[in-house]
Amino acid sequence: MAPSSKSSLSSDSSRRYNPTISSESSGISTPVMKGPRSISPFKALIVGAGVGGLMMGLCLERAGIEYVILERMPQLQLPRTTIQLSANTLRCIEQLGLLDEVMAIAKPVSMVRLRKHNMAVVGKIDATYVKERYDSTRLQLNARYGHYSSIVQRTEFLQILISRIPAQKIQWGRYVLDIVNGNAGVQCRCANGTIEQGDILVGADGAYSAVRQNLYKHMQEKNLLPKSDMKPLKHTLNAIIGLTNPLDLEKYPSVGARFSEVDIVVGKESPYTLWLSPTSGNRVAWSVGGDLLTPEGSTNANFKQSEFGPEAIDAACALVEDLETPWGGTLADLIGHTRRDFITKVMVEEKHYKTWHYGRTVLIGEACHKFVPYSGQGAEQAILDVICLVNLLYRICDNPSHHEFCKVFEAYYVQRGPIARNAVSVSSSMSHLMNAQGLSADLKRKILFNLPEWIKLGSVDKIQVRPLLDYLPPTEDRGAKKSVKVPTSPI
């Protein structure tokens, strides 16, 4: 549990903002009014304009709460990667009025197929249809959960979020150098000389978070930081990730299909595992995990960028270009259809931090839980963080004290911490299994991809939370399997 600094101010229940709502996502039945706050109770500084930071800004915008987003990059980056969104987050995206735009750039996943190096199918997980025990009729998963799990190009998704946020509220080229986190507020000093002040600071700046680095430094000086949080990210292997140009459908016909059929190709006596995911626009997102040129000093990589330079990318491509693909030919064909600036070589790292907040600073997304890049969990879990945190902040009083912010942040950690920790653990186990070599790993993968359908569905049913923002009109929980209510910690 993260420690909290307490001020001498005590909370005054008579000052509390008591709108009226029946909170569907939080499970709290206190009366709460819908719609934006008439007067913003505080100002939030959000560091990072990724999925978590932009979603945080948009949700605060709809809540009527003042904020500004500080992004170190001068502009939105090139579309190198994809994200995966499931019913757990698409229901809230629908609530925000973004669903049609998002689905226009999305490609629903129909199956995940495991192949041997010779393209023989070991097994598959069907993600489009399910069979109910009481009926032989095949029902679509969107009828079961409300939405298909879909692959979305990251940059296009961010562009949609940016289009809904007032331009002046995103400050590009704001590299945060120094942070002051006090009982009366927070202050960020940027490299260009500007200073931003606010009441709370939200670190949404990714796995190598400058906000977390600053926060942990001050906590360590006070002997408040758990030893596990002092350790660097766990580096398991390296990966090279690319996104092709639009492909010729005569040569790659399945790429143009309505559904994306994801292929995982495990090498024989090879340290590499190939992932292929058709996306919208007749493109393919490809990635290879393995022992690709382990960088020097990787054991001290807790706070540095994980991307590599052009020479390392070319060297890594040369190592894996002979891997065969299900379409015939080799990965070299896809690499040849991929712009070099659309290829990224990254360190595959993972970690769940115990400390998510201190004082008036709180962390979301990969700043507090890092997933392997092809797990499909990074963006999803960041959005779930945002929904939980904004719902709690929305119910805070009109003139919140330092102690009241600390209580909100602790309630957020209690609700989200265990769920994110479990997701990191599952993601880590799956990554290890998909990249392991040997007969034991082959057997485990074969069992996993050939489990009875009722076991597969049961495991997915348990994680269907599909939360909503409390202050906006709810969208229908359309799934035949209704969402699971998550236990909450009242503030």
C-alpha positions in Angstrom: 0.0 0.0 0.0 1.3 3.4 -0.8 1.9 5.8 2.1 0.1 9.2 2.2 1.2 12.5 3.6 -1.4 14.0 5.9 -2.0 17.6 6.5 -3.3 19.2 9.7 -6.5 20.1 7.8 -9.4 17.7 8.5 -12.2 16.9 6.1 -15.5 18.6 6.7 -18.4 16.5 5.6 -20.6 19.6 5.3 -18.4 20.8 2.4 -18.7 17.6 0.4 -20.1 17.6 -3.0 -23.1 15.5 -2.8 -24.6 15.1 -6.2 -27.0 12.1 -6.8 -26.2 9.0 -8.7 -26.3 5.3 -8.3 -22.7 4.5 -9.1 -22.8 1.5 -11.5 -19.0 1.1 -11.8 -18.1 1.8 -8.2 -20.9 0.0 -6.5 -21.4 2.9 -4.1 -25.1 3.8 -3.8 -24.7 7.4 -2.6 -26.9 9.9 -4.5 -24.8 11.6 -7.2 -25.8 14.0 -9.9 -24.8 13.3 -13.5 -23.1 15.9 -15.7 -20.1 18.1 -15.4 -19.3 19.9 -12.1 -20.6 23.5 -12.2 -17.3 24.7 -10.7 -14.0 22.8 -10.9 -13.0 21.8 -7.4 -9.3 21.6 -8.4 -6.8 21.6 -11.3 -4.9 18.5 -12.4 -1.5 18.5 -14.1 -1.3 15.4 -16.4 2.2 14.4 -17.6 2.1 12.3 -20.7 -0.2 12.4 -23.8 -0.4 8.7 -24.4 -3.5 6.6 -24.1 -3.8 7.0 -20.3 -3.0 10.8 -20.2 -5.4 11.7 -23.1 -8.2 9.5 -21.7 -7.6 11.2 -18.3 -7.9 14.6 -19.9 -11.0 13.7 -21.9 -12.8 12.2 -18.8 -11.9 15.3 -16.7 -13.2 17.5 -19.5 -16.5 15.7 -19.4 -16.5 15.9 -15.6 -16.0 19.7 -15.6 -12.7 19.5 -13.8 -9.8 21.8 -14.8 -6.6 20.1 -16.2 -3.7 20.6 -18.5 -1.7 17.8 -20.3 2.1 18.2 -20.5 3.8 16.1 -23.3 7.5 16.0 -23.8 7.3 15.2 -27.6 6.7 18.2 -29.9 4.0 16.3 -31.8 2.1 13.0 -32.0 4.5 10.1 -32.9 4.4 8.0 -36.0 2.0 4.9 -36.0 4.5 2.2 -35.1 2.3 0.0 -32.8 -1.2 -1.2 -32.2 -3.3 -1.5 -29.1 -6.1 -3.9 -28.2 -9.4 -2.8 -26.8 -12.0 -5.3 -25.4 -15.6 -5.0 -24.0 -14.1 -3.9 -20.7 -13.1 -0.6 -22.2 -15.2 -0.2 -25.3 -18.4 0.2 -23.2 -17.0 3.3 -21.6 -15.7 4.5 -25.0 -19.2 4.1 -26.3 -20.4 6.2 -23.3 -18.0 8.9 -24.3 -19.5 9.0 -27.8 -16.4 7.7 -29.5 -17.4 4.2 -30.4 -18.3 4.8 -34.1 -15.0 6.6 -34.7 -13.0 4.0 -32.9 -14.6 1.0 -34.7 -14.1 2.7 -38.0 -10.3 2.3 -37.5 -10.5 -1.0 -35.6 -10.4 -4.6 -36.7 -12.2 -7.2 -34.5 -10.2 -10.3 -33.6 -11.8 -13.6 -34.7 -9.2 -16.0 -33.4 -5.7 -16.5 -32.1 -3.9 -19.4 -33.8 -0.8 -21.1 -32.6 1.5 -22.6 -35.3 4.7 -24.5 -35.4 7.7 -23.3 -37.4 6.4 -25.3 -40.4 3.0 -23.5 -40.2 1.1 -26.6 -38.8 -1.7 -25.4 -36.5 -1.2 -26.6 -32.9 -4.4 -25.1 -31.7 -6.6 -22.0 -31.7 -8.7 -19.8 -29.5 -12.0 -18.8 -31.3 -12.8 -15.2 -30.3 -15.8 -14.8 -32.6 -18.4 -17.4 -31.7 -19.3 -19.3 -28.6 -21.6 -22.3 -27.9 -24.0 -22.1 -25.0 -24.4 -25.4 -23.1 -28.2 -25.3 -23.4 -28.3 -24.6 -27.1 -26.5 -25.7 -30.2 -26.9 -22.2 -31.7 -23.6 -20.4 -32.2 -23.8 -16.9 -30.6 -21.5 -14.1 -31.4 -19.1 -12.9 -28.7 -20.4 -9.3 -29.1 -23.8 -10.8 -27.9 -22.0 -12.4 -25.0 -19.9 -9.4 -23.9 -21.4 -6.5 -25.9 -18.3 -5.8 -28.0 -15.7 -7.7 -30.0 -12.1 -7.5 -28.8 -10.5 -5.3 -31.5 -7.0 -4.2 -32.7 -6.6 -0.5 -33.2 -3.6 1.5 -34.5 -2.3 3.4 -31.5 -1.7 6.8 -33.3 -5.2 6.8 -34.9 -6.8 6.1 -31.5 -4.8 9.0 -30.0 -5.9 11.3 -32.8 -9.5 10.6 -31.9 -8.9 11.5 -28.3 -7.0 14.6 -29.2 -9.8 15.8 -31.5 -12.2 15.8 -28.4 -9.8 17.8 -26.2 -9.5 21.6 -26.5 -6.2 22.3 -28.2 -4.9 24.7 -25.5 -5.2 22.0 -22.9 -2.5 19.8 -24.5 0.9 21.5 -24.2 3.4 19.8 -26.6 7.1 20.0 -26.1 6.9 20.2 -22.3 9.7 18.1 -21.0 9.3 18.0 -17.2 12.6 18.6 -15.4 11.6 19.2 -11.8 8.5 18.6 -9.7 7.5 20.1 -6.4 4.9 18.1 -4.5 3.7 19.9 -1.4 0.7 19.9 0.9 -0.7 23.0 -0.8 -0.3 21.9 -4.4 2.1 20.7 -7.1 4.4 22.5 -9.5 6.2 21.3 -12.7 9.2 23.1 -14.2 9.7 22.3 -17.9 12.8 22.3 -20.0 11.6 25.3 -22.1 11.4 27.4 -18.9 7.7 27.2 -18.4 6.2 26.4 -14.9 2.8 24.8 -14.5 1.0 24.8 -11.2 -2.0 22.7 -10.1 -3.6 20.9 -7.1 -2.7 17.3 -8.1 -0.2 15.7 -10.5 -1.1 12.6 -12.6 1.9 10.7 -13.9 0.8 9.1 -17.2 4.2 9.2 -18.8 4.8 5.5 -19.3 7.2 2.8 -18.1 10.1 5.2 -17.7 8.0 7.8 -16.0 9.8 11.0 -15.0 7.0 11.6 -12.5 7.6 8.2 -10.8 11.3 8.8 -10.8 10.9 12.1 -9.0 8.3 10.8 -6.6 10.4 7.7 -5.7 13.5 9.8 -5.2 11.8 11.9 -2.5 10.2 8.9 -0.9 13.5 7.1 -0.8 15.1 10.0 1.0 12.4 9.7 3.7 12.8 5.8 3.8 9.2 5.4 2.6 9.8 3.5 -0.6 9.4 -0.3 -0.5 12.6 -2.1 -1.5 10.8 -3.9 -4.5 10.0 -0.5 -6.0 13.7 0.4 -6.0 14.5 -2.5 -8.3 14.7 -1.9 -12.1 12.1 -3.2 -14.5 12.4 -6.9 -15.1 14.0 -7.4 -18.5 12.9 -10.8 -20.0 13.9 -10.5 -23.6 13.9 -8.1 -26.6 11.4 -7.5 -29.3 11.2 -5.9 -32.7 7.8 -4.4 -33.6 6.6 -3.1 -37.0 3.5 -1.9 -38.8 3.4 -2.5 -42.6 2.2 -0.3 -45.4 -1.1 -1.4 -46.9 -0.5 -4.8 -48.5 -1.6 -6.3 -51.8 -4.7 -8.3 -51.1 -4.1 -10.7 -54.0 -0.9 -11.9 -52.2 -2.3 -11.4 -48.6 -6.1 -12.0 -49.0 -6.8 -12.7 -45.4 -5.5 -9.3 -44.4 -8.5 -7.6 -46.0 -11.0 -9.8 -44.2 -13.5 -8.2 -41.8 -11.9 -10.1 -38.8 -8.3 -10.3 -37.8 -6.9 -13.8 -37.5 -3.8 -13.5 -35.2 -1.1 -16.0 -35.8 1.7 -16.9 -33.3 4.5 -18.9 -34.9 6.9 -20.6 -32.5 10.3 -21.4 -33.8 11.9 -24.8 -33.7 15.3 -24.7 -31.9 15.0 -21.0 -32.4 15.0 -18.2 -29.8 12.3 -16.3 -31.7 8.5 -16.2 -31.6 6.7 -14.4 -34.4 3.3 -12.6 -33.9 1.2 -11.5 -36.9 -1.9 -9.4 -36.5 -3.8 -8.0 -39.5 -5.1 -4.5 -38.7 -7.4 -1.9 -40.4 -6.3 -0.4 -43.7 -5.0 -3.8 -45.0 -1.9 -3.6 -42.8 -0.2 -6.1 -40.6 1.3 -5.5 -37.1 4.2 -7.8 -36.7 6.5 -8.5 -33.8 9.3 -10.9 -33.0 10.3 -11.7 -29.4 13.7 -13.2 -28.5 17.2 -12.7 -27.4 17.9 -9.8 -29.9 21.1 -7.9 -29.1 20.7 -7.4 -25.4 21.7 -3.8 -24.8 24.6 -2.8 -22.6 23.6 -1.6 -19.1 20.1 -3.1 -19.4 20.2 -4.0 -15.6 20.2 -0.2 -14.9 17.4 0.6 -17.3 14.7 1.5 -14.9 14.3 5.1 -16.0 15.7 5.2 -19.5 14.1 4.9 -22.9 13.6 1.3 -24.1 13.8 2.1 -27.8 17.0 1.5 -29.9 18.6 3.3 -32.7 18.4 2.6 -36.5 21.6 0.4 -36.6 20.2 -1.8 -33.9 16.9 -2.1 -35.7 18.6 -3.1 -39.0 20.8 -5.7 -37.2 17.7 -7.2 -35.5 15.8 -7.3 -38.8 18.7 -9.2 -40.3 18.4 -11.8 -37.5 14.7 -12.6 -38.1 14.0 -11.9 -41.8 14.2 -15.6 -42.7 11.3 -16.6 -40.4 8.5 -18.1 -42.4 5.0 -16.7 -42.4 1.5 -18.3 -42.9 1.1 -16.5 -46.3 4.1 -18.1 -47.8 7.5 -16.4 -48.1 9.3 -15.0 -45.1 9.2 -12.1 -42.7 11.6 -10.3 -45.0 8.6 -9.7 -47.3 6.8 -7.8 -44.5 9.9 -6.0 -43.5 10.3 -4.9 -47.1 6.7 -3.4 -46.9 7.4 -1.6 -43.6 8.9 1.9 -43.4 12.0 2.0 -41.3 10.6 4.7 -39.1 7.6 2.3 -38.5 9.9 -0.3 -36.9 10.8 -0.2 -33.2 13.2 -2.4 -31.3 12.3 -2.5 -27.6 13.3 -4.2 -24.4 10.5 -6.5 -23.2 10.1 -5.6 -19.6 7.5 -6.0 -16.9 6.8 -4.8 -13.4 4.0 -4.1 -10.9 4.9 -1.3 -8.5 3.6 -1.2 -5.0 3.6 2.6 -4.7 1.0 4.3 -6.9 0.7 7.6 -5.0 2.3 9.9 -2.4 1.1 13.4 -1.3 -0.6 15.0 -4.3 1.0 12.8 -7.0 -0.7 9.7 -8.4 0.4 7.3 -11.2 -1.7 5.6 -13.9 -1.0 3.2 -16.7 2.5 1.9 -17.3 3.9 4.4 -14.9 2.7 2.0 -12.1 2.3 -1.3 -14.0 4.4 -2.3 -17.0 3.2 -5.0 -19.4 5.0 -6.9 -22.1 4.3 -5.1 -25.4 2.3 -7.8 -27.2 0.1 -8.8 -24.2 -2.7 -6.5 -25.3 -3.1 -5.2 -21.7 -1.1 -1.9 -21.6 -3.7 0.5 -23.0 -6.6 -1.5 -21.7 -5.4 -1.4 -18.1 -4.5 2.3 -18.4 -8.1 3.2 -19.4 -9.5 1.1 -16.5 -7.2 3.1 -14.2 -8.6 6.4 -15.6 -12.2 5.3 -15.2 -11.7 4.4 -11.5 -9.6 7.4 -10.6 -11.9 10.0 -12.3 -15.0 8.5 -10.7 -13.4 9.0 -7.3 -12.1 12.5 -8.1 -15.6 13.5 -9.4 -17.1 12.9 -6.0 -14.6 15.0 -4.0 -15.8 18.2 -2.2 -15.8 21.7 -3.7 -12.7 22.8 -1.8 -10.7 19.6 -1.1 -8.0 19.5 1.5 -4.6 17.7 1.1 -5.9 14.9 3.2 -9.0 14.4 1.0 -6.8 14.0 -2.1 -4.7 11.4 -0.3 -7.9 9.5 0.6 -9.0 9.5 -3.0 -5.7 8.2 -4.2 -5.6 5.5 -1.6 -9.1 4.3 -2.6 -8.0 4.2 -6.2 -5.0 2.1 -5.3 -7.1 -0.3 -3.2 -9.5 -0.8 -6.1 -7.1 -1.1 -9.0 -3.9 -2.3 -7.4 -4.8 -6.0 -7.0 -6.5 -6.2 -10.4 -3.5 -4.7 -12.2 -1.1 -6.9 -10.3 -2.9 -10.0 -11.4 -3.0 -8.8 -15.0 0.8 -8.3 -15.0 1.3 -11.8 -13.5 -0.9 -13.4 -16.2 0.7 -11.4 -18.9 4.1 -12.4 -17.7 3.3 -16.1 -17.6 1.8 -16.0 -21.1 4.8 -14.2 -22.5 7.2 -16.7 -21.0 5.1 -19.6 -22.3 4.9 -18.2 -25.8 8.7 -17.6 -26.0 9.9 -20.8 -24.1 11.6 -23.6 -26.0 11.5 -27.4 -25.4 9.1 -30.3 -25.1 7.6 -29.1 -21.9 6.7 -25.6 -23.3 5.3 -27.2 -26.5 3.0 -29.5 -24.4 1.8 -26.6 -22.2 1.0 -24.4 -25.3 -0.8 -27.3 -26.9 -3.0 -27.8 -23.8 -3.7 -24.1 -23.5 -4.8 -23.7 -27.1 -7.0 -26.8 -27.0 -8.9 -26.3 -23.7 -12.6 -27.1 -23.7 -14.7 -24.1 -24.7 -16.4 -23.9 -21.3 -13.1 -23.4 -19.6 -12.0 -20.7 -22.0 -15.3 -18.8 -21.6 -15.3 -19.2 -17.9 -12.0 -17.5 -17.6 -13.1 -14.6 -19.7 -16.4 -14.3 -17.9 -14.7 -13.6 -14.6 -12.8 -10.5 -15.8 -15.8 -8.8 -17.5 -16.1 -5.6 -15.4 -17.0 -3.2 -18.2 -17.0 -0.1 -15.9 -18.6 3.3 -16.7 -18.1 6.9 -15.8 -20.5 7.7 -13.0 -21.4 11.2 -14.1 -22.4 10.5 -17.7 -25.6 8.8 -18.9 -24.9 5.0 -18.8 -24.8 2.8 -21.9 -26.6 -0.5 -22.0 -24.7 -3.5 -20.6 -25.6 -5.4 -23.8 -23.7 -8.6 -23.1 -25.6 -11.8 -22.4 -23.0 -12.2 -19.6 -23.5 -9.2 -17.4 -20.5 -7.3 -16.1 -19.0 -8.3 -12.7 -19.2 -5.7 -10.0 -15.8 -4.8 -8.5 -15.5 -4.4 -4.7 -14.7 -0.8 -3.9 -13.2 1.2 -1.1 -15.4 4.2 -0.1 -13.7 7.6 0.4 
